[in-house]
Amino acid sequence: MIRQAILLAVFACTAATAQEDRGYKVYQFPANQIPVIDGKADDWRDVPADYIVGTDQLRDDVGKAAGNLRKIDPKSLDVKVRVAWVKGLNRLYFLYEAWDDYWDFADPGLHNDTFEIVVDADLSGGPLIDTLHPNPSLPWSQRYFDYHGVHAQNYHIFMPAQGKDWALLWGPQAWLKKLPYSNIAYAYDFKPGQPGKLTAEFWITPFDYAGADPARAVESVLRENRKIGLTWAVIDYDDLKDEKKKGFWNLSDNRKMYGNSSLGTVFTLMPLEAQHRKAFEAQWSFIVTDMARRQVTFRDESVGPVERWHWDFGDGTSSAEQHPVHRYREAGKYLVVLTVEGPQGSSRMAKLWDVAVE
C-alpha cells in the first residue's frame, strides 16, 4: 500500500507539471482555403512568417546527454514547420519542409529520418506510454491496450516513408493512421543516402480518448483561442549502418516528452487573420433546451460592433434581445431570421428549418 501510494504521488506530481507556453501559434485557414494534401507548399503561401517553427527552436538532446551541446548546422539539417487548423474541423494540418545532407530511409523499421509528434489537445498532461503507467505491476497487455496513447498521441512520421507505412502510431490506435482521421503526401526527388529537400503535408485528428477500439474514441474539440499541448522532435539519422550517427533535436526542453505530455509545449489555435475576417456580419446558433416545452435558446454570434438585434422566430413573434430564449406554441419547423444593426450598417442571417420542435 505504501509503495502504491508513493507511485501515485509521483504520478500526480509528474502529471501536474505544466506544459511550456512560448507563444507558438496554429494558423487558421479560412473554410474556403483548406489546404489540399498534395505535398506542395502553395496553399500555405499566405501563412505569416511568425507561424514558422524553425531549426533555431530545437534543442540538442544527444549532445545534452553527453554534456556537449551542439547547434544545428543548417548546411546539414534545416527544418521549418507550420501548423494550421480550420474552424469546425478537429484536425491539425502540418507543412514540414526540411533540407538534409543525408536522407536515411532505406530501413523497414524504426531507423528512419523521423518527425516525432506528441499531441495532447485538451492539455490533460501526464504519462502516455505503458512503461510510465502509474501502476507498473499491471500486466503489459493491460498497460498497453488500455492506457498507452489514450489521452495523448505519439506519431513517429517517417521522412520520407518508402516501402512502409507513413508513420508509427505509438500505441494500439493504428486506425488513426487512415482516413478519415489522417492523410499525408510527400514531395522529394532524392534516394537514400543523398542530400535534398523534402516537403511533407499532412493532417492528423487529436483525441481526448483514443483506445484500441475507435468506436469508443472521443475526438478533441478544437476552438478558437484554445491552447493545446503539441510538441515534436526531429530524429536525424546519418548512416544506415551506424545507429550512433544520429541527432535528436527536440522542441521541448525535456527529451522524455515522448512519453509524458506534461513535458511538452503549448500552441494556441488562432483566429482568422484580419484579411480573412469580415468586419461586420450577422451570425447565430441555437440549442433546443427543453423539447417538451418547445423551448429554444438562441445565441448571437455576430461579428463586429452591434447596437440593435431583431429576431424573427418564424411564428409571428420577435425579440430585440441579444440572446433570447423562446417557447414555440406549436410543433413544426421554422424560418428564423436575425437582423443586426451597427455603425457599419445592417446584416441578416436567415436559417430555414434548422429550428424544429415537436
Helices and strands as residue ranges (DSSP letters): H 2-16, E 20-28, G 31-33, G 42-44, G 49-51, E 53-54, G 55-57, E 59-60, H 61-66, E 77-85, E 92-100, E 114-120, G 130-132, H 140-147, E 153-158, E 167-169, G 174-177, E 182-187, E 196-204, E 207-209, G 214-216, E 218-219, E 227-237, E 246-250, G 255-258, G 261-263, E 265-269, G 274-276, E 284-290, G 291-293, E 295-300, E 308-312, E 318-319, E 325-327, E 332-342, E 345-357
